[in-house]
Amino acid sequence: MAMDVVDYEIKGSEMQFVEVELDPGEAAVGEAGSMFFMDVGIGMDTVFGDGSKGGGGGFFGKLLGAGKRLITGESLFTTVYTNNASQKQRIAFGAPYPGKILPMDLSKLGGMLICQKDSFLCAARGVSLGIALQQKLSVGFFGGEGFIMQKLEGDGLAFVHAGGTVVKRELRPGETLLVDTGCVVAYTPSVDFEIQYVGKIKTALFGGEGLFFAKLTGPGTVWLQSLPFSRLASRVFAAAPQTGGGGRDEGSVLGGIATGGLLGGILGGGDDD
């Protein structure tokens, strides 16, 4: 199926959104819950799978596409936004958390990009969403976030979201980079991806990092993020009052003692007398 060629504009700084301009008959595919606003002439259609096959491919083709998305942890359905008007219409897709939206022109990346399973935001109609399972068992057992990646195929535009600050690195043949597994946003298929053990159990237990790194070897292009959503979520969860991590007085030394520490224990112990 021919790709739709869309014009776009990325707006904002910390919390970005991408505004896509659709010609009559053109369409964009968006991840569930990513739509920000749209003009009245755009029609919505929820489809089974990734929407890349349109009405073709038959039921089993659509089922296979939906199954790939389910494995990567995404919804079975995507939404196709089609310009049904006679003039240009605009639609915007918002980022789910602070970071940057990266436009990926698949035609300039060899027709394929491998990215983190939760980084896809939207794409021109015709881009296929699949899975990229790592071949090595060590990656499967220990890779965590890096095990099941999402594969974007086609020759159109796709938009990927990354958390925090984004770094783009061009790796020369044989050049190697060690990265926290959650910080890998995307890479071109020519990059060799594997998991490497930290090496020292003391470092793994007390260093504050995970047991494994992602080892990326060139040639190819890699995109890295400074704030993976998993890291952000774990910090928020650890600071939540119900987990004992803190509360509204977290910035105060006395607040920590009074709410969940020394005074709490003393007062609690007094009830037993």
N, C-alpha and C positions, 0 to 999 in steps of 0.2 A: 504494500500500500504506500502511495506517495506521502511524504511528510508535509504537513502544513508549515509554511514559512511565516513566522510571527515576528512582529516588532515588539520591543519591550523597553521598560525603564524601571530601574531599581531605585527606590526612594527610602530615605531614612538613614540613620546611622547605627545605633545600637539595636533597635528593633526595626528591622527592615521589612519592606514588602515589595513585590515585583508586580508592576502593572503591565499587562499584556494587551496589545492592540490586535484585534482580529478583523480581517477582511470578511465580507459576506461569504458564508459557507465554511469559513475556517473554524477550527476548534482547538481547544486546549484540554489536557487531561490533568486533573488535580487530585492530590491525596485527600482522603476524607477529612473534613474539618479544616481545610487550609484556605478556603475561599474567604476573601475579605469584603469586597464589594464588586458589583458589576452593573453595566448598563442594562436598561430594560429590554433591549432587543436580543439578549443572549438567553438561549434555552438550556436547561439542565437536564441531563439524562444519566441516571445511575446505571452502570453496566457491571456485568459479572466479569471479573478479571481486570486486565489493564487497559482495555479499550483500544488496543492497537490493531485488532483484527476487524473492527467495525462490525458489520453484520455477517461477515464471513467466518470461515473456520469451523462452523458447526458447533454443536453442543460440547463435544469432547475437547475441541480446541480451546473453547472458553473455560471449560473445567480445568484444563491443564494450566492455563494462565492464572486462574484464581488460586489453584493449589500452590503454585510457585510463590504467590504473594502471601499465602497463609503461612508457609514455611518460614518466610522472613519476618513473621510477626506482624504483618500489615493486615488491613481489612481485606475481605474477599471482594469488596466492591471498590470501584473508583468512579469519579464523576466526570462526565464529558460536558464541556461548556461550548456550545456551538452558536456562532453568530447567525441568527435567523433573519436579521434585518437587511435592508438594501444598502446600508452605509456602514462604515467602520464602527465597531463597538469595543469597549474596554472592560477588562476584568482584572481584579487584583487578588493576589494570594499572599497571605501574611505568614511570617516566620513564627514558629511555635515558642521560641525562647530567644534570649539575646544572642546575637551573632551576626553572621554575614550570609547573604544569598549569593551563590556562585552560578553564573550562567555558563553552561557547558555546551559548546557546539560540537556535537558528536561527529559531524562530518570532518572536523579538523583533528579529531582524536582517534581516527581509525575506525569509527563506527561503533565503538564500545567503550564503556566506562564502568568500573567496579567501584561501588561506594558502600558506606555503612547503611544498614538496612532501614534506619529511621531518618536518613538524611534527604530522601527524595521529597520534593515539594510539588512540582508541577512540570509539565512538558508539553510541547506541541503534539497534536494528535499524530499518531504513527510511531512514536517512540515505544519500544517494547520493554516491559519491566519483567525481569526474570531473577533467578538466583545464581550465585557463583559460590559453590561449595569448595572450600579449600581441599586440596588433594591429599595433604599429609595428615596422618593420624594425630600427630602431636598438636597440630593446629585445632583439630576437631575436639580433642580432649581438654586442651588447656587454653585455647584461644579466646574464650569468652566472647566479647563483642566482635572479635575479628574472625570468628568461625564462619558464620553465614553472612555473606555479603550480598548486596543487591546489584544486579547487572542491568545496565541501561544500554539498549541497542537501537541503532537507526542512524539517520543522517540529519536529524533535526535538533532543535534546542531543548535542553533539559535544565531545570533549575534545582540546585542542591543547596541545602542549608547546613551551615556549620556553626558551632558554638564558640563564642569568644572571638579571638583574633585568628585569622587564617594565614597560613604560610604555604606558599607554593614552591616546591623544590624540583629542579630538573636533575635527575640522577644520571651520571655518566655510566657507560658499561662497566660493571663490576663495582661501582660505588655503592656503599652500604650505609643505611641509616637505621638506628635503633629508636623505636618510638613506643610510648605507652599504647597498648592495643586500642583503647577507646579514643585516642587522639587521631587515628587515621580516618580521614573523611572519605577520600577517593584516590584511585590510582589507575593508570592506564594498564591494559592487559600485559604489556611487555615487562612490567615490573614483577620480580619474583617476591612473593610474600610468604614468610614462614614465621614460626614462633620460636623464640630463643629464651632459654631459662636464664634467670638473673645470675645464677652462679654460686652465690653464697647464701646459705639458709638464714644467716644472721641479718644480711641485708634485706632479704625477702620478708622476714618477720618484723624487723624493727625499723626498716628504712622508710616506711610509709607508702611504699609502692607495691605493685602486684608481684607475683612470682615470675611473670613472663613479660617479655618485650615482643613487639612486632619487628621483625627484621625485613627491611625493604631493600632489595638489591636492583640496581639499574641494569639496562637503560630504561628510561621512562619518566613520567611526571607523577608526582604525588602531591596531594593537598592535605594539610594537617590542621587540626583545630586545637586551640589552647584550653577550651572548656567543653569537654564532652558532656552531654546531658546526664549521663550516668553519674559523673562526678558531682555535678550540680545537685542532682536529686539526692545523692547520698549525704551531702553536706546539709541540705535542708532537713532531711529525715533525722540526722544526728542532732540537729539543733531544736527539733520539735519538742514541746513540753511533755507530750505523752510518752516520749522515749527517754525522758530524764536528761535530755541534752541541753536544756535551757528554757528560758521563757522570756517574758517581756522585760525582766530585769537582768538579762544576760550580760549587759555591758558593765554591771556593777559587781564588785567582789562580794559585797554584802548580799546582793540579790541571789548569787549562786549558793551562798551559805544558808540563807534563810529559806529558799524555796525547796531545794532538794538535797541539802547537805547537812551541816552540823545541827542547826536549829531544828530542822525537820526530824532528825533522829532523836533529839532530846525531847521535843514535844511529843513525838510518837511514843517514846518510852515511858513518858509520864502517865499515859493512859492506863498502863498496866498496873500501876500502884493502887 
